[in-house]
């Protein structure tokens, strides 16, 4: 089991939760991004830097993640590519994407993109909060516990 982080847009607070969980459980973590970023000195944490371009980091995560891994991303299309592979996908606010909800989440995302493309105004995401961090930590802990029991 490995934790994959779609790291370019992942809040620092979420990364810190993941790094602490990795040390506690011994589960390896890979941050994937097109820019280099801070990683703690740990044999469990690695940084995978990919070339810039649309979906290059996403493609790398999809190529390398396997059933039973955990992916952390707020990118709904990436989640929709990972869920059918048996990867547990958690967004940075603690929502777990699965076969039951990913289709709906992708449809809503696509609809909102169409609204924006047509000139409509939509609200952006709300600020990341302490409650979001706590929900994420709980969802990650539950996913890790299920994975470690296997």
Secondary structure as GFF3:
##gff-version 3
##sequence-region A 1 150
A	DSSP	beta_strand	2	6	.	.	.	ID=ss1
A	DSSP	three_ten_helix	7	9	.	.	.	ID=ss2
A	DSSP	alpha_helix	12	25	.	.	.	ID=ss3
A	DSSP	beta_strand	28	33	.	.	.	ID=ss4
A	DSSP	beta_strand	45	49	.	.	.	ID=ss5
A	DSSP	alpha_helix	56	64	.	.	.	ID=ss6
A	DSSP	beta_strand	70	72	.	.	.	ID=ss7
A	DSSP	alpha_helix	76	83	.	.	.	ID=ss8
A	DSSP	beta_strand	88	90	.	.	.	ID=ss9
A	DSSP	beta_strand	96	97	.	.	.	ID=ss10
A	DSSP	alpha_helix	102	117	.	.	.	ID=ss11
A	DSSP	alpha_helix	130	149	.	.	.	ID=ss12
###
